[in-house]
Amino acid sequence: PKLQYKVISEAGSRMSDGLRLPDLPDGMGAFNVNNNIVLVRNHELHPRNRMNRSAFKNPEKQIKELGNKHYDKYAIGGTTTVVMNRTTKLVKREFLSLSGTNTNCSGGVTPWGTWLTCEENIQKKKVNTVPHGYVFEVDPRNSTLNDPIPLKNMGRFYHEAVAFDKFQNAYLTEDRDNGLIYKFSPKRLNNLEKGDLFALKVKGESDSRNWRKPSVQVNKRYRTEWVRIEDVDPDDDTIRYEGLEKGATPFSRPEGIVTDGDSLYVCCTSGGPLRKGQIWKIIPVNQKEAQIELWYEVQDSASLNMPDNIVVSPWGDLIVCEDNSKVNRLWGITPKGSPYLIAENNYSGAEFAGVCFSPFDNTLFVNLQQEGLTLSIDGNWQEVIS
């Protein structure tokens, strides 16, 4: 075979910190820390997923021991960090690195080498409960738990993923049928505590989804503007309604987002006439202005089906994870928009998630979410691509 895979990590096993490796691995980033590969991995756990899928065998005692390093005593999501040998790809250490957050879906890598993990969960704020729906920062250089500090100015909504442009603006996605694409402009470099939040408006287009009639043309550049979001930390799930009232354009489940250094690519999982997905390309012109184009839209039943997580490969192609109810696959897409198949999960319904590459070579890391597995994939990529 051209490519081989190895299971490097499995939910339920014991980690180096004595805790249990949580289930439902989702978004993930890869870093070079002291010449090791370090993966920071989200766990999309919600209290409904029950404690036996969490890091805690003895939750009351163990959560109490974590003290203020555990954000919300009723929440069991968070991140784990995996330290690996860069050559053998063998795991040296694995430990809980963020604890007590809720439904950590995807996230993204910052320009200064940290991981942002996003909560895809929002419930109306109630007295005596800890609110969720935020972004948290995890430093892959930390060898213990990170302080769980919500970055509230980045908005409280149904977060999916985040990526940065070359001007250090953060772009955030919202996994809703009428989700918005947001931009957060930080006040200070390498610091996300303060800043302004905006929502994307495609000029001349009130709807991007192309569900009924194809109003947006593929590969045509559109001008945009950014509408200001005032209430960034609302009591209820209302940020997108403020944006829509101000003219922001709704998208169909904006999920994975990634930058290639010049442009950003966004997967809208159920966009297009078949509702099988679109990939948008945002081209920032300067700090304030950007253009957008519908870069790829699924027009047939043979190619992609509901693209979700996304990364740029070392050779410049997009690598895309599917999340659908049929067969989930891992695809590559060339810069000209031609898809090629990399892998298929034909033994379970689990989705691929958290796709990322080693900082040292072409080893790909990916999770099979519902199986609780993290895999490494190696081999002759040249043969797969051609």
C-alpha positions in Angstrom: 0.0 0.0 0.0 1.1 3.6 -0.6 0.2 4.7 2.9 0.2 2.9 6.2 -1.6 3.9 9.4 -0.7 3.3 13.1 -2.8 3.7 16.2 -0.8 6.0 18.5 -3.4 6.6 21.2 -6.7 5.1 22.4 -9.4 6.5 24.6 -9.8 4.8 28.0 -6.1 4.1 28.4 -4.1 5.4 31.3 -2.2 8.7 30.7 1.1 9.7 32.3 -0.7 11.9 34.8 -2.6 8.9 36.1 -5.9 10.1 34.5 -7.8 8.2 31.8 -7.5 9.3 28.2 -10.9 10.9 27.4 -13.1 9.9 24.5 -14.4 11.7 21.4 -11.1 13.3 20.2 -11.9 16.1 17.7 -9.8 19.1 16.6 -6.0 18.9 17.0 -2.9 20.9 16.3 0.8 19.8 15.9 3.8 21.7 17.3 7.5 21.5 17.5 8.5 21.7 21.2 12.1 21.0 22.1 12.5 18.9 19.0 9.5 16.7 19.9 6.2 16.5 18.1 3.5 17.8 20.5 -0.1 17.3 19.6 -2.8 19.2 21.5 -6.1 17.4 21.0 -9.7 18.5 21.8 -12.3 16.2 23.4 -15.8 17.0 22.3 -17.4 15.8 25.6 -20.6 17.1 27.0 -22.0 16.3 30.5 -24.5 14.0 28.6 -21.6 11.8 27.4 -21.3 10.6 31.0 -18.3 10.5 33.3 -17.1 7.1 32.1 -15.9 8.8 28.9 -14.1 11.5 30.8 -10.6 11.7 32.2 -12.0 10.9 35.7 -12.5 7.5 37.2 -13.3 9.1 40.5 -14.7 12.4 39.4 -15.7 14.0 42.6 -12.3 13.5 44.2 -10.2 14.1 41.1 -12.0 17.2 39.9 -11.7 18.6 43.5 -8.0 18.0 43.4 -7.6 20.0 40.2 -9.1 23.1 42.0 -9.3 26.2 39.8 -7.5 24.4 37.0 -10.9 22.8 36.3 -13.2 25.4 34.7 -16.7 24.1 35.5 -17.3 21.2 37.9 -20.2 19.9 35.8 -18.2 19.9 32.5 -15.9 17.1 31.3 -14.5 18.5 28.0 -11.0 19.9 27.5 -7.8 19.0 25.8 -5.0 16.4 26.1 -1.4 16.9 25.1 0.7 14.1 23.5 4.5 14.4 23.4 6.1 12.2 20.7 9.5 11.3 19.5 9.9 13.2 16.2 11.5 10.2 14.4 9.9 7.0 15.8 6.5 8.7 16.4 6.3 6.8 19.7 4.4 8.5 22.5 6.6 9.7 25.4 3.9 11.4 27.5 0.2 12.1 27.5 -1.7 14.2 29.9 -4.7 16.4 30.5 -3.9 20.0 29.5 -7.3 21.8 29.8 -10.1 20.6 32.0 -13.8 21.4 32.7 -14.8 23.0 29.4 -17.7 21.9 27.3 -17.9 20.2 23.9 -14.5 21.2 22.7 -15.0 20.9 19.0 -12.2 22.2 16.8 -9.9 25.2 17.1 -6.7 26.4 15.5 -3.1 27.2 15.8 -2.0 30.8 16.7 0.8 32.6 14.9 2.8 32.4 18.2 2.5 28.7 18.5 -0.3 28.0 20.9 -3.6 26.1 20.4 -7.0 27.6 20.6 -9.8 25.2 21.6 -13.4 26.2 20.9 -16.5 25.3 22.8 -19.4 24.3 20.5 -21.9 24.7 23.2 -24.0 27.5 24.4 -26.9 27.5 26.9 -28.7 30.5 28.3 -26.7 31.9 31.2 -28.2 31.0 34.5 -27.5 32.1 38.1 -25.0 29.9 39.9 -23.8 28.1 36.7 -20.6 28.6 34.7 -21.3 29.9 31.2 -19.8 28.2 28.1 -19.4 29.0 24.4 -15.9 30.5 24.6 -12.4 30.0 23.1 -9.6 28.9 25.5 -5.8 29.0 24.8 -3.6 26.0 25.5 0.2 26.3 25.4 1.8 23.1 24.0 5.0 24.0 26.0 3.2 23.6 29.3 3.8 20.1 30.8 0.8 20.4 33.1 -2.7 21.8 33.1 -3.3 25.2 31.6 -5.3 27.9 33.4 -8.8 27.8 31.9 -9.3 31.4 31.0 -12.2 32.1 28.6 -11.3 34.6 25.9 -14.7 36.4 26.1 -14.1 39.1 23.6 -13.8 36.5 20.9 -17.5 35.9 21.3 -19.9 33.5 23.1 -21.4 31.4 20.4 -21.5 27.9 18.9 -17.8 27.9 18.1 -16.2 25.5 15.7 -12.7 26.5 14.5 -10.3 29.5 14.2 -7.5 30.5 11.9 -5.4 33.7 11.5 -4.5 35.9 8.5 -1.1 37.5 8.0 -2.3 40.7 9.8 -3.0 38.6 13.0 -6.7 38.8 12.8 -8.5 35.7 13.9 -11.3 34.2 11.8 -13.9 32.2 13.7 -16.6 29.8 12.4 -20.0 29.0 13.8 -21.5 25.6 13.2 -25.1 26.5 12.6 -27.4 26.4 9.5 -27.4 30.2 9.6 -23.9 30.5 11.1 -21.7 33.5 10.5 -18.0 33.9 9.8 -16.4 36.2 12.3 -13.2 38.2 12.5 -11.6 39.1 15.8 -9.1 42.0 15.6 -6.9 41.9 18.7 -5.8 45.1 20.4 -2.3 43.8 21.1 0.0 41.4 19.2 0.1 37.8 20.5 -2.7 38.5 22.9 -6.4 37.7 22.5 -7.9 39.2 25.6 -9.0 42.5 24.1 -10.2 43.3 20.6 -13.1 43.8 18.3 -15.5 41.2 16.9 -17.0 41.5 13.4 -19.2 39.4 11.2 -18.7 38.9 7.4 -21.0 40.5 4.9 -20.7 39.5 1.3 -21.6 42.5 -0.8 -24.6 42.0 -3.0 -25.4 38.5 -1.5 -27.9 38.1 1.3 -27.4 34.3 1.3 -24.3 32.2 0.6 -25.8 28.8 0.9 -27.0 28.2 -2.7 -29.7 25.8 -1.4 -32.5 26.7 -3.7 -31.1 28.8 -6.4 -27.4 29.2 -7.0 -27.1 32.9 -6.3 -23.4 32.8 -5.6 -21.2 31.8 -8.6 -18.3 29.4 -8.1 -14.8 31.0 -8.5 -16.0 34.5 -8.7 -14.5 37.1 -6.4 -16.9 39.1 -4.2 -16.3 42.2 -2.1 -17.0 42.0 1.6 -17.5 44.3 4.5 -17.3 43.6 8.3 -20.2 44.4 10.5 -19.4 45.2 14.2 -20.8 42.9 16.9 -21.5 44.9 20.0 -22.8 42.2 22.4 -20.0 39.7 22.3 -20.9 37.9 25.6 -24.7 37.6 25.4 -26.9 35.7 27.9 -28.4 33.6 25.1 -27.3 32.3 21.7 -28.0 35.6 20.0 -24.7 36.9 18.4 -25.6 35.7 15.0 -29.0 37.4 15.1 -27.3 40.7 15.9 -25.0 40.1 12.9 -27.8 39.1 10.5 -29.8 42.2 11.5 -26.8 44.3 10.6 -26.6 42.6 7.2 -24.0 39.8 7.8 -24.3 36.9 5.3 -25.5 33.5 6.7 -23.4 30.4 5.8 -24.4 26.8 5.9 -22.6 25.3 8.9 -19.2 26.9 8.8 -16.8 24.4 10.3 -13.1 23.8 9.5 -11.0 26.9 8.7 -7.3 27.1 7.8 -4.8 29.5 6.3 -2.2 28.9 3.7 -0.4 32.2 4.7 -2.2 34.3 2.1 -5.8 33.1 2.0 -8.2 31.3 4.4 -10.3 28.3 3.4 -13.6 27.6 5.2 -15.6 24.4 4.9 -19.4 25.0 5.0 -20.5 21.5 5.7 -24.0 21.5 4.2 -23.8 24.3 1.6 -24.6 24.0 -2.1 -27.5 22.6 -4.1 -26.9 19.0 -2.8 -26.3 20.2 0.7 -23.1 18.2 0.6 -20.7 21.1 1.1 -18.8 24.2 0.0 -15.3 25.4 0.5 -15.0 29.2 0.6 -11.8 31.2 0.2 -11.3 34.5 2.0 -8.5 36.7 0.6 -7.5 39.4 3.1 -6.4 42.6 1.2 -5.3 44.6 4.2 -6.1 44.9 7.9 -9.7 45.9 7.2 -10.7 44.6 3.7 -11.1 41.2 2.2 -12.5 39.5 -0.9 -14.3 36.1 -0.9 -14.9 33.4 -3.4 -16.9 30.2 -3.4 -13.8 28.1 -4.2 -15.3 24.6 -4.4 -18.9 23.4 -4.3 -19.9 19.7 -4.3 -21.9 19.2 -7.5 -22.1 15.4 -7.7 -22.5 12.4 -5.3 -19.1 10.9 -6.1 -16.7 13.4 -4.6 -16.8 15.1 -1.1 -19.7 14.6 1.1 -20.0 17.2 3.9 -16.4 18.5 4.5 -15.6 19.5 8.1 -12.1 19.6 9.5 -9.4 21.0 7.1 -5.6 21.6 7.0 -3.1 22.7 4.4 -0.6 19.9 3.6 3.2 20.5 3.4 2.9 20.2 -0.4 0.1 22.9 -0.6 -3.0 20.8 -1.1 -6.0 21.0 1.2 -6.7 17.9 3.3 -10.3 17.6 4.2 -12.2 15.3 6.7 -15.8 14.4 6.0 -18.5 14.2 8.6 -21.6 12.6 7.3 -23.9 9.7 8.2 -22.8 7.4 5.3 -19.0 6.6 4.8 -16.5 9.1 6.1 -13.3 9.7 4.1 -10.2 11.8 4.1 -9.6 13.8 0.9 -6.9 15.9 -0.7 -7.8 18.8 -3.0 -5.2 20.3 -5.3 -4.9 24.1 -5.7 -6.9 23.7 -9.0 -9.8 22.2 -7.1 -9.3 18.5 -8.1 -10.1 16.1 -5.2 -8.3 12.8 -4.6 -9.1 10.1 -2.0 -6.6 9.4 0.8 -8.4 7.1 3.2 -11.9 5.7 3.9 -13.3 4.5 7.2 -15.4 1.6 6.0 -15.4 -0.3 9.3 -17.4 2.1 11.5 -19.4 5.3 11.2 -16.8 7.3 12.9 -15.8 10.7 11.4 -12.2 11.7 10.7 -11.3 14.9 12.7 -8.3 16.9 13.9 -6.2 16.4 10.8 -2.7 18.0 11.1 0.9 17.3 10.0 4.1 16.8 11.9 6.1 20.0 12.0 9.1 17.9 10.8 7.9 15.7 7.9 4.9 14.6 6.0 3.4 12.4 8.7 -0.3 13.1 9.0 -2.1 12.8 12.4 -5.9 12.4 12.5 -8.6 11.2 15.0 -11.4 8.7 14.4 -13.7 10.5 16.8 -16.4 8.0 17.8 -13.8 5.2 18.1 -11.6 7.3 20.4 -8.5 6.7 18.3 -5.6 8.9 17.2 -3.8 7.7 14.1 -0.6 8.5 12.3 -0.5 8.1 8.5 2.8 7.7 6.7 4.1 6.6 3.3 4.6 7.6 -0.3 2.3 10.7 -0.7 3.6 11.3 -4.2 1.8 8.2 -5.4 -1.4 9.2 -3.7 -1.4 12.7 -5.2 -0.6 11.7 -8.8 
